[in-house]
Amino acid sequence: MNRREMFMLPAVALVAQQGFAQAAPVSQSSSERPAQHVSHKVLLKYSLPKAISKVPKTEAKTAKYLNSLNTLLGLTPSQQQQATTMFTAAVTGRATIRSNMKAARQGLTTAIMNNDSAGINQASMAPGSRTAQLTAAGANANAAFYQILTTDQKNRLSMTEFKS
């Protein structure tokens, strides 16, 4: 590809994009719009094994996460309140575990600086234990949330219609 073609290709793409945008169909009126659609990617995101032990890290992220879950599952106001309580408690518990994690890492650093091999062996297990506690806190919060869901919501969350 020569230099001239390299400069013309983006221009052609831009013109084509504008042409397709003008040819887009007219949107439906608000009364004719279909029900809110949740994409396959969103369903996949919330059903992955990694998502099972994760909870939002801050209050703002908790609100955003619950808004996404509400869009995905159509939570009732009671379910929204219970979920807010569960995830807020998990965020608080995880903050305590994270401060313990920081202390464990500082203990490991001290043992390294002192060349204390017995202390290193003991202190190196603490961060792993704290990581396990973080995972358990997230998993417990998600397990409690899963219990308040209806059968239809559980099916939607587990993506039974997308699994082969």
C-alpha positions as CSV (number, residue, x, y, z in Angstrom):
1,M,0.0,0.0,0.0
2,N,1.5,3.3,-1.0
3,R,1.4,6.5,1.0
4,R,-1.5,8.1,-1.0
5,E,-3.7,5.0,-0.4
6,M,-2.9,5.2,3.3
7,F,-4.2,8.7,3.5
8,M,-7.3,8.1,1.4
9,L,-8.5,5.0,3.3
10,P,-9.6,6.9,6.4
11,A,-11.4,9.5,4.3
12,V,-13.3,6.8,2.4
13,A,-14.2,5.2,5.7
14,L,-15.5,8.5,7.1
15,V,-17.6,9.2,4.1
16,A,-19.1,5.7,4.1
17,Q,-19.9,6.1,7.8
18,Q,-21.7,9.3,7.2
19,G,-23.6,7.8,4.3
20,F,-24.7,4.8,6.4
21,A,-25.8,7.2,9.2
22,Q,-28.0,9.1,6.8
23,A,-29.6,5.9,5.5
24,A,-30.4,4.6,9.1
25,P,-34.1,4.0,9.6
26,V,-36.2,6.5,11.5
27,S,-36.5,5.5,15.2
28,Q,-39.8,4.3,16.6
29,S,-42.0,6.5,18.8
30,S,-41.7,6.0,22.5
31,S,-45.0,4.1,22.7
32,E,-43.8,1.6,20.1
33,R,-40.4,0.8,21.5
34,P,-39.8,-2.8,22.6
35,A,-39.0,-3.7,26.2
36,Q,-35.6,-2.9,27.4
37,H,-33.1,-5.3,25.9
38,V,-30.1,-6.7,27.9
39,S,-27.2,-7.8,25.7
40,H,-25.6,-11.2,25.7
41,K,-22.3,-9.6,26.8
42,V,-24.0,-8.2,30.0
43,L,-25.5,-11.5,30.8
44,L,-22.1,-13.2,30.3
45,K,-20.4,-10.6,32.5
46,Y,-22.6,-11.3,35.5
47,S,-22.6,-15.1,35.1
48,L,-18.8,-15.7,34.8
49,P,-17.2,-17.6,37.8
50,K,-15.0,-14.5,38.4
51,A,-18.1,-12.4,39.0
52,I,-19.4,-14.8,41.7
53,S,-16.8,-13.6,44.3
54,K,-16.6,-9.9,43.3
55,V,-18.4,-7.1,44.9
56,P,-18.1,-3.3,44.3
57,K,-15.3,-1.6,46.1
58,T,-17.1,1.7,47.0
59,E,-20.6,3.0,47.7
60,A,-20.7,4.7,44.3
61,K,-19.7,1.5,42.5
62,T,-22.3,-0.4,44.6
63,A,-25.0,1.9,43.3
64,K,-23.9,1.5,39.7
65,Y,-23.6,-2.3,40.1
66,L,-27.1,-2.5,41.6
67,N,-28.5,-0.3,38.8
68,S,-27.0,-2.7,36.3
69,L,-28.5,-5.7,38.1
70,N,-31.8,-3.9,38.2
71,T,-31.7,-3.4,34.5
72,L,-30.6,-7.0,33.9
73,L,-33.0,-8.7,36.3
74,G,-35.9,-6.2,36.9
75,L,-35.5,-6.2,40.7
76,T,-38.4,-5.3,42.9
77,P,-38.0,-2.3,45.3
78,S,-37.7,-4.8,48.2
79,Q,-35.0,-6.8,46.4
80,Q,-33.2,-3.5,45.6
81,Q,-33.2,-2.5,49.3
82,Q,-32.0,-6.0,50.5
83,A,-29.3,-6.1,47.8
84,T,-28.1,-2.6,48.8
85,T,-27.8,-3.7,52.4
86,M,-26.0,-6.9,51.5
87,F,-23.4,-5.3,49.2
88,T,-22.9,-2.3,51.5
89,A,-22.1,-4.8,54.4
90,A,-19.7,-6.6,52.0
91,V,-17.9,-3.4,51.1
92,T,-17.5,-2.5,54.8
93,G,-16.2,-6.0,55.6
94,R,-13.8,-6.0,52.7
95,A,-12.4,-2.6,53.9
96,T,-11.5,-4.2,57.2
97,I,-9.9,-7.2,55.5
98,R,-8.0,-4.9,53.2
99,S,-6.5,-3.0,56.2
100,N,-5.5,-6.3,57.7
101,M,-3.9,-7.2,54.3
102,K,-1.9,-4.0,54.4
103,A,-0.6,-4.9,57.9
104,A,0.2,-8.4,56.7
105,R,2.3,-7.0,53.8
106,Q,4.1,-4.6,56.1
107,G,4.9,-7.6,58.4
108,L,6.3,-9.5,55.5
109,T,8.4,-6.4,54.4
110,T,9.8,-6.2,58.0
111,A,10.7,-9.9,58.0
112,I,12.5,-9.4,54.7
113,M,14.4,-6.4,55.9
114,N,15.5,-8.3,59.0
115,N,16.4,-11.4,57.0
116,D,14.2,-13.4,59.3
117,S,13.5,-16.6,57.3
118,A,11.1,-18.0,59.9
119,G,9.3,-14.7,60.0
120,I,9.2,-14.6,56.2
121,N,7.7,-18.1,56.1
122,Q,5.0,-17.1,58.6
123,A,4.3,-13.7,57.2
124,S,4.1,-14.9,53.6
125,M,1.0,-16.9,54.5
126,A,-1.0,-13.9,55.9
127,P,-1.6,-12.2,52.5
128,G,-2.9,-15.4,51.0
129,S,-5.2,-15.9,54.0
130,R,-6.5,-12.3,53.6
131,T,-7.1,-12.9,49.9
132,A,-9.1,-16.0,50.7
133,Q,-11.2,-13.8,53.2
134,L,-11.8,-11.2,50.5
135,T,-13.0,-13.9,48.1
136,A,-15.2,-15.5,50.8
137,A,-16.7,-12.1,51.7
138,G,-17.6,-11.4,48.0
139,A,-19.0,-14.9,47.5
140,N,-21.1,-14.8,50.6
141,A,-22.6,-11.4,49.5
142,N,-23.4,-12.8,46.1
143,A,-24.8,-16.0,47.6
144,A,-27.2,-14.0,49.8
145,F,-28.2,-11.9,46.8
146,Y,-28.9,-15.0,44.8
147,Q,-31.2,-16.3,47.5
148,I,-33.5,-13.3,47.2
149,L,-34.0,-13.7,43.5
150,T,-37.1,-15.3,41.9
151,T,-36.7,-18.4,39.8
152,D,-37.0,-16.4,36.6
153,Q,-34.3,-13.9,37.7
154,K,-32.0,-16.8,38.7
155,N,-32.5,-18.4,35.3
156,R,-31.8,-15.1,33.6
157,L,-28.7,-14.5,35.7
158,S,-27.4,-18.0,35.1
159,M,-28.0,-17.6,31.3
160,T,-29.6,-21.0,30.9
161,E,-31.0,-19.9,27.6
162,F,-27.5,-19.2,26.3
163,K,-25.6,-22.3,27.5
164,S,-25.2,-25.2,25.1
